[in-house]
């Protein structure tokens, strides 16, 4: 079975995914009156499940409102013990190394995965386990914050797949890992 | 007289302009058999002079061969005392704050400037003195190196001007400072 790990994330021009106090308001600085989903629904149709860390999971919980995901979520955390009752069929907690986690997810029959959240993306990249990077750049320099990327044990070459500009302002580029 | 400070620079996906030991070989990882200049000549026609730091100047000197610039160069350095004899009409050494340096350059009649080199770009951005950012992204994650961006005293909003893909692989986006 073909396996694919896809990152889909927004970042500032200087590579931050959140402000230093986890601010996310700048992600919405470009008016989007018609609620263009920037390729999110299309991504959802390509994947079997979503993998995220505790921070991202808790951020989504904090948004409140309806649960936004139609796919199963795997939350990587060594400390979380339980998920809210209404999400128990939608969310699975996992712990262990990236390799162990992936094995568990594959055994459950999920092969095409959306990898989300800074730390989780970084941990997958360190193991060279990301096959596609889809990044949407917001035209702002934050100057400080939480970085999308971290150090890597080796250089990773990618191949440009496509670039689209949404709302005249948001540049979204997709890259496939060159193997 | 209208004044404009333009950055034109290549960076990795993770925002580095050079490897940790100043490696630049990855800048040429995409074959460019027809020597597409990626907009460099067009930039040269828009500007009056180039401003760079000592490191960039010395890197260009190290390349050897013919002097690559048709425009006057201002090199910002507090330590350099002299430039090679054959460049004395083409290169001016300047020291002082970014504001003082800019004033000197403007008084000499140069208004449209290409601002080059990591430290110099960072110092101009800290003073909010960059009007246009033109960045070409090389499809590689270096994992470590010399960063294009640094911390800023405040968030800076830009407006997307255009995006072009060169050689199918190099995404070049231009942004104007939103004032």
Contacts between the chains, C-beta under 8 A, distances in Angstrom:
chain1	res1	chain2	res2	distance
A	13	B	133	7.1
A	13	B	135	7.8
A	13	B	149	7.6
A	13	B	158	6.7
A	13	B	175	7.0
A	14	B	15	6.7
A	14	B	148	7.8
A	14	B	149	4.0
A	15	B	14	6.6
A	15	B	15	4.6
A	15	B	149	7.3
A	26	B	155	7.1
A	29	B	157	6.9
A	125	B	141	6.8
A	133	B	13	7.1
A	135	B	13	7.8
A	137	B	173	7.3
A	139	B	157	6.9
A	139	B	158	4.3
A	139	B	159	6.2
A	139	B	160	5.1
A	139	B	175	5.4
A	139	B	178	8.0
A	140	B	155	6.2
A	140	B	156	6.8
A	140	B	157	5.2
A	140	B	158	6.5
A	141	B	125	6.8
A	141	B	149	6.6
A	141	B	152	6.0
A	141	B	155	6.8
A	141	B	156	4.4
A	141	B	158	7.2
A	142	B	152	7.7
A	142	B	155	5.6
A	143	B	149	7.9
A	143	B	151	5.3
A	143	B	152	2.9
A	143	B	153	7.2
A	143	B	154	6.9
A	143	B	155	6.1
A	143	B	156	7.4
A	144	B	151	5.1
A	144	B	152	7.4
A	148	B	14	7.8
A	149	B	13	7.6
A	149	B	14	4.0
A	149	B	15	7.3
A	149	B	141	6.6
A	149	B	143	7.9
A	151	B	143	5.3
A	151	B	144	5.1
A	152	B	141	6.0
A	152	B	142	7.7
A	152	B	143	2.9
A	152	B	144	7.4
A	153	B	143	7.2
A	154	B	143	6.9
A	155	B	26	7.1
A	155	B	140	6.2
A	155	B	141	6.8
A	155	B	142	5.6
A	155	B	143	6.1
A	156	B	140	6.8
A	156	B	141	4.4
A	156	B	143	7.4
A	157	B	29	6.9
A	157	B	139	6.9
A	157	B	140	5.2
A	158	B	13	6.7
A	158	B	139	4.3
A	158	B	140	6.5
A	158	B	141	7.2
A	159	B	139	6.2
A	159	B	169	7.0
A	160	B	139	5.1
A	160	B	165	6.7
A	160	B	168	6.5
A	160	B	169	4.6
A	160	B	170	7.5
A	160	B	171	6.4
A	163	B	163	6.2
A	163	B	165	5.6
A	163	B	171	5.2
A	165	B	160	6.8
A	165	B	163	5.6
A	168	B	160	6.5
A	169	B	159	7.0
A	169	B	160	4.6
A	170	B	160	7.5
A	171	B	160	6.4
A	171	B	163	5.3
A	171	B	171	7.4
A	171	B	173	5.3
A	173	B	137	7.3
A	173	B	171	5.3
A	175	B	13	7.0
A	175	B	139	5.4
A	178	B	139	8.0
